[in-house]
Amino acid sequence: MLKSTKKKIIKSIGPISAYWILNKLHKSNQAEIIDKEHIDNIIKQGKSCLIASWHNRTLIGVYLLKDLNYINICSPHTDGELMAKITQHFGWRTIIGSSNHNASHTFREILKHLKQPKQVICLTPDGPKGPAKQPKPGIIRAAQISGCPIIPTSTAASNKWTFNTWDKYQLSKPWGKIILGFGKPIYFNRKQYLQTCSQQLTEAINKLYKKLDKLVNINTAEIAQT
């Protein structure tokens, strides 16, 4: 009984502590959001969209898009459950599921929300287990069926830790520069081949990924000179 209670306490304190650390860590950085009008314009029209970023760069987006009531897809595994609770502390809603666990239910939930107005759903197309930077078909199928666009998304940090995980997961170091950026909306119709759509989405996210890396390094150099 005592052991079970201890586990519950640790489990409940963990996300709160993680939220506090991540909030302080990112708050110490100079932050910039670019081209968010790609999302805002869709929402102003009363429509919904999906935003897609690679799994290894998610935490900056969680912080910079806090308290907007966006929806994040989190896996039901231990790390996914922790991320779900952390994102909820940042003001996100969550759907628990993945391409590896209860995929059909997760897909139906995504489509249900996309049918509603002004919904923004965040997915990592290569999560939860990879291969890295290779999108799974779920997000593309959701865009094709719903008619909602996918907004390519990425982040960058001037200083970061890179972990030895399947996707080389990144965490921003303090007192640097962090950027969150968005690409132009991508629309897929049902007649398009999955492979063609996958390639287009991959190229769009990778292009933004590289752009932000260059931009954050240029901005950091400018800051150092002032």
C-alpha positions as CSV (number, residue, x, y, z in Angstrom):
1,M,0.0,0.0,0.0
2,L,2.8,2.4,1.0
3,K,4.8,1.5,-2.1
4,S,1.7,2.1,-4.3
5,T,1.0,5.5,-2.7
6,K,4.7,6.5,-3.2
7,K,4.5,5.7,-6.9
8,K,1.4,7.8,-7.2
9,I,3.0,10.7,-5.4
10,I,6.1,10.5,-7.6
11,K,4.0,10.2,-10.7
12,S,2.0,13.3,-9.8
13,I,4.9,15.5,-8.8
14,G,7.0,14.5,-11.8
15,P,5.1,16.5,-14.4
16,I,4.8,19.5,-12.2
17,S,8.5,19.6,-11.6
18,A,9.2,19.0,-15.2
19,Y,6.8,21.8,-16.2
20,W,8.5,24.2,-13.7
21,I,12.0,23.4,-15.0
22,L,11.0,23.6,-18.7
23,N,9.2,26.9,-18.2
24,K,12.2,28.5,-16.4
25,L,14.6,27.1,-18.9
26,H,12.8,28.4,-22.0
27,K,11.9,31.7,-20.3
28,S,15.6,32.5,-19.9
29,N,16.0,32.5,-23.7
30,Q,15.2,35.3,-26.1
31,A,12.3,33.9,-28.1
32,E,10.9,34.6,-31.5
33,I,7.9,33.3,-33.5
34,I,7.9,33.7,-37.2
35,D,5.1,33.3,-39.8
36,K,2.4,32.3,-37.3
37,E,0.0,34.1,-39.6
38,H,-0.2,30.8,-41.6
39,I,-2.1,29.4,-38.7
40,D,-3.9,32.6,-37.7
41,N,-5.4,33.1,-41.1
42,I,-6.9,29.7,-41.2
43,I,-8.4,30.2,-37.7
44,K,-9.8,33.6,-38.7
45,Q,-11.7,31.8,-41.5
46,G,-13.3,29.5,-38.9
47,K,-11.3,26.5,-40.2
48,S,-9.1,23.9,-38.6
49,C,-5.6,22.7,-39.4
50,L,-2.8,20.2,-38.4
51,I,0.7,21.4,-37.5
52,A,3.5,18.9,-38.1
53,S,7.1,19.0,-36.7
54,W,9.7,16.3,-36.3
55,H,9.7,14.5,-32.9
56,N,13.1,15.7,-31.8
57,R,12.1,19.4,-31.7
58,T,8.9,19.7,-29.8
59,L,9.5,21.4,-26.4
60,I,10.1,24.9,-27.7
61,G,6.8,24.7,-29.5
62,V,5.0,23.5,-26.4
63,Y,6.4,26.5,-24.5
64,L,5.9,29.2,-27.1
65,L,2.3,28.0,-28.0
66,K,1.2,27.7,-24.5
67,D,-2.3,28.7,-23.3
68,L,-3.7,28.7,-26.9
69,N,-5.9,25.6,-26.3
70,Y,-4.2,23.7,-29.1
71,I,-4.4,19.9,-29.1
72,N,-1.3,17.7,-28.8
73,I,-1.2,14.0,-29.7
74,C,0.8,12.0,-27.0
75,S,1.6,8.3,-27.0
76,P,0.2,6.1,-24.2
77,H,3.6,5.0,-23.1
78,T,5.4,6.3,-20.0
79,D,7.2,9.1,-21.7
80,G,4.1,10.0,-23.7
81,E,1.9,10.2,-20.5
82,L,4.5,12.4,-18.9
83,M,4.5,14.7,-22.0
84,A,0.7,14.8,-21.9
85,K,0.7,16.1,-18.4
86,I,3.5,18.6,-19.0
87,T,1.7,20.0,-22.1
88,Q,-1.6,20.2,-20.1
89,H,0.3,22.4,-17.5
90,F,1.2,24.6,-20.5
91,G,-2.4,25.0,-21.4
92,W,-2.6,22.3,-24.2
93,R,-5.4,19.8,-24.6
94,T,-4.3,16.2,-25.3
95,I,-5.4,13.2,-27.2
96,I,-3.7,10.0,-26.0
97,G,-2.8,7.6,-28.7
98,S,-0.3,6.9,-31.5
99,S,0.3,5.0,-34.7
100,N,1.6,2.1,-32.6
101,H,-1.2,1.9,-30.0
102,N,-5.0,2.2,-30.6
103,A,-4.3,3.9,-33.9
104,S,-7.9,3.7,-35.3
105,H,-9.3,5.4,-32.2
106,T,-6.7,8.1,-32.3
107,F,-7.4,8.7,-36.0
108,R,-11.1,9.0,-35.4
109,E,-10.5,11.5,-32.6
110,I,-8.3,13.6,-34.8
111,L,-11.0,13.7,-37.6
112,K,-13.7,14.5,-35.0
113,H,-11.8,17.6,-33.9
114,L,-10.9,18.6,-37.4
115,K,-14.6,18.7,-38.3
116,Q,-15.1,21.4,-35.6
117,P,-14.1,25.1,-36.3
118,K,-10.9,26.7,-35.2
119,Q,-9.1,23.6,-34.0
120,V,-5.3,23.2,-34.2
121,I,-3.8,19.7,-33.8
122,C,-0.1,19.2,-33.3
123,L,1.4,15.9,-34.5
124,T,4.9,14.5,-34.9
125,P,4.7,12.5,-38.1
126,D,7.8,10.5,-37.3
127,G,6.8,9.7,-33.7
128,P,6.6,8.0,-31.4
129,K,9.4,5.6,-32.3
130,G,10.7,6.6,-35.8
131,P,12.3,6.2,-38.2
132,A,13.4,9.8,-37.7
133,K,12.2,12.4,-40.2
134,Q,10.0,9.9,-42.1
135,P,6.3,10.7,-41.8
136,K,3.8,8.0,-41.1
137,P,0.7,8.0,-43.2
138,G,-1.8,9.0,-40.5
139,I,-1.4,12.8,-40.7
140,I,-1.5,12.7,-44.5
141,R,-4.7,10.6,-44.5
142,A,-6.3,12.9,-41.9
143,A,-5.5,15.9,-44.2
144,Q,-6.9,14.1,-47.3
145,I,-10.1,13.1,-45.6
146,S,-10.8,16.3,-43.7
147,G,-9.6,18.7,-46.3
148,C,-7.7,20.6,-43.6
149,P,-4.2,21.8,-44.4
150,I,-1.0,20.7,-42.7
151,I,1.3,23.6,-41.5
152,P,5.0,22.5,-41.5
153,T,6.5,23.5,-38.2
154,S,9.9,23.5,-36.6
155,T,12.0,25.1,-33.9
156,A,15.7,26.0,-33.4
157,A,17.9,26.9,-30.4
158,S,21.2,28.6,-30.4
159,N,22.4,26.4,-27.6
160,K,21.0,23.0,-26.9
161,W,21.6,19.5,-25.5
162,T,21.3,16.6,-27.9
163,F,20.4,13.2,-26.4
164,N,21.4,9.8,-27.7
165,T,17.9,8.8,-28.6
166,W,16.5,7.4,-31.9
167,D,15.8,10.9,-33.2
168,K,18.6,12.8,-31.4
169,Y,16.1,14.6,-29.2
170,Q,17.0,18.2,-28.4
171,L,16.5,20.4,-25.3
172,S,17.3,24.1,-25.3
173,K,20.0,25.3,-22.9
174,P,19.3,28.5,-21.0
175,W,20.3,32.1,-21.9
176,G,20.3,31.8,-25.6
177,K,17.9,32.3,-28.5
178,I,15.0,30.1,-29.5
179,I,12.8,30.3,-32.6
180,L,9.5,28.7,-33.6
181,G,8.6,29.0,-37.3
182,F,5.8,27.9,-39.6
183,G,5.6,27.1,-43.3
184,K,2.9,27.7,-45.9
185,P,-0.2,25.5,-45.6
186,I,-0.1,22.2,-47.6
187,Y,-3.4,20.8,-48.9
188,F,-3.7,17.1,-49.9
189,N,-6.6,15.6,-51.8
190,R,-7.7,12.0,-51.8
191,K,-6.5,11.4,-55.3
192,Q,-2.8,12.1,-54.5
193,Y,-0.5,9.2,-53.9
194,L,0.7,8.7,-50.3
195,Q,4.3,8.6,-51.3
196,T,4.1,11.9,-53.2
197,C,2.4,13.6,-50.2
198,S,4.9,12.1,-47.8
199,Q,7.8,13.5,-49.9
200,Q,6.3,16.9,-50.1
201,L,5.7,17.1,-46.4
202,T,9.2,15.8,-45.6
203,E,10.8,18.4,-47.8
204,A,8.7,21.2,-46.4
205,I,9.6,20.4,-42.7
206,N,13.2,19.8,-43.6
207,K,13.4,23.1,-45.4
208,L,12.0,25.0,-42.5
209,Y,14.3,23.0,-40.1
210,K,17.4,24.2,-41.9
211,K,16.1,27.8,-42.3
212,L,15.5,28.2,-38.6
213,D,18.9,26.7,-37.8
214,K,20.6,29.3,-40.0
215,L,18.4,32.1,-38.7
216,V,19.0,31.4,-35.0
217,N,22.8,31.3,-35.6
218,I,22.7,34.6,-37.5
219,N,20.5,36.3,-34.8
220,T,22.8,35.0,-32.1
221,A,25.9,36.5,-33.8
222,E,24.0,39.8,-34.1
223,I,23.2,39.8,-30.4
224,A,26.8,39.1,-29.5
225,Q,27.9,42.1,-31.5
226,T,25.6,44.6,-29.8
